[in-house]
Amino acid sequence: MEEIEDDDLTWHKVPSKIDDSRNYVKALHVAGKKLCLISEGGKLSVTSSRCPHAGADLTHGWCEDGKLICPFHRHRFDVETGKGDERQHNFIRIYPLKQEDGDYYVGIKRSLWDKIFG
């Protein structure tokens, strides 16, 4: 799979076509990780796929007004910041997404090991 490295991130090419013309939440497998790809109102977001509250699979959730909703206990997470709603005291990880030459790339932080020996 095609990768692009910079100082802090490795950009991994998204292996499938991304459709931003409709709303959905689905699984995205990149660099050995299962992530959550969200399309809402033409805006794309990529988050971690596990709810920090009870470990539910967020790829089975849905998005409303910029919030990813957990299908298990209905915890809500802002798809731009990852912050949970007030009184949840939790968050999900947000991954940067960029488009170059018609392809999408997800940025994943490089580990200290990769920075030293990569």
Legacy VTK file of the C-alpha trace (Angstrom):
# vtk DataFile Version 3.0
C-alpha trace
ASCII
DATASET POLYDATA
POINTS 118 float
0.000 0.000 0.000
1.248 3.468 -0.811
2.573 5.540 2.108
3.924 9.063 2.469
5.927 9.992 5.572
6.520 13.329 7.219
7.977 14.129 10.642
5.004 13.038 12.747
2.618 11.170 10.447
2.622 8.398 7.928
-0.051 8.984 5.292
-1.667 5.706 4.210
-3.611 5.524 0.977
-7.250 4.606 1.511
-7.676 1.281 -0.293
-11.231 1.866 -1.496
-13.203 4.566 -3.271
-14.698 7.163 -0.954
-18.179 8.449 -1.753
-18.959 11.814 -0.155
-22.285 12.264 -1.969
-24.345 10.508 0.719
-24.332 10.136 4.505
-22.907 6.971 6.083
-20.703 5.493 8.788
-18.587 2.510 7.801
-15.423 0.590 8.611
-12.161 1.625 6.998
-9.155 -0.702 7.209
-5.830 1.137 6.926
-2.326 0.154 8.120
-3.646 -2.781 10.142
-6.146 -0.579 11.973
-9.916 -0.630 11.837
-11.087 2.967 11.680
-14.466 4.617 11.306
-15.138 6.597 8.103
-17.963 9.115 8.387
-19.620 11.041 5.586
-22.187 13.622 6.614
-23.377 16.492 4.453
-20.443 16.144 2.060
-17.898 16.332 4.884
-15.611 13.359 5.572
-14.134 12.379 8.931
-12.053 9.464 10.180
-12.137 8.373 13.826
-11.155 5.453 16.004
-13.677 2.623 15.770
-14.180 1.681 19.430
-16.295 3.584 21.912
-14.185 4.383 24.993
-17.218 3.897 27.256
-17.980 0.207 26.700
-15.941 -0.796 23.640
-18.840 -0.874 21.180
-18.023 -0.814 17.465
-18.677 2.753 16.297
-18.804 1.627 12.665
-22.310 0.355 13.481
-23.333 3.799 14.752
-24.687 6.805 12.893
-23.990 10.515 12.575
-26.318 13.403 13.497
-25.392 17.090 13.392
-21.653 16.430 13.363
-21.816 13.889 16.186
-20.998 10.197 15.865
-23.499 8.215 17.938
-22.453 4.967 19.613
-24.942 2.178 18.822
-24.664 0.667 22.306
-25.244 3.388 24.943
-25.828 6.335 22.579
-22.691 8.232 23.632
-22.091 11.132 21.235
-18.717 12.302 19.887
-17.874 15.424 17.880
-16.380 14.229 14.564
-14.049 17.260 14.360
-12.607 17.270 17.888
-13.362 13.753 19.146
-14.795 15.154 22.385
-17.717 13.371 23.943
-20.788 15.280 24.999
-20.679 17.064 28.324
-20.833 14.682 31.321
-19.443 11.779 29.245
-15.841 12.684 30.153
-14.424 10.712 27.221
-13.274 11.152 23.647
-12.392 9.285 20.473
-9.312 9.735 18.317
-9.607 11.804 15.151
-7.356 10.964 12.201
-6.481 13.553 9.547
-7.702 12.851 6.035
-6.346 14.498 2.895
-6.941 14.172 -0.811
-4.142 14.216 -3.394
-4.486 13.498 -7.104
-7.931 11.955 -6.616
-6.813 9.575 -3.845
-7.494 9.877 -0.125
-4.874 9.384 2.580
-5.289 8.876 6.344
-2.566 10.252 8.613
-1.441 7.950 11.419
1.075 9.125 14.006
4.501 7.590 13.656
5.665 5.684 16.721
8.847 6.704 18.507
10.360 3.441 17.259
9.594 4.382 13.646
11.003 7.881 14.129
14.290 6.515 15.467
14.774 3.417 13.322
12.371 3.960 10.404
LINES 1 119
118 0 1 2 3 4 5 6 7 8 9 10 11 12 13 14 15 16 17 18 19 20 21 22 23 24 25 26 27 28 29 30 31 32 33 34 35 36 37 38 39 40 41 42 43 44 45 46 47 48 49 50 51 52 53 54 55 56 57 58 59 60 61 62 63 64 65 66 67 68 69 70 71 72 73 74 75 76 77 78 79 80 81 82 83 84 85 86 87 88 89 90 91 92 93 94 95 96 97 98 99 100 101 102 103 104 105 106 107 108 109 110 111 112 113 114 115 116 117
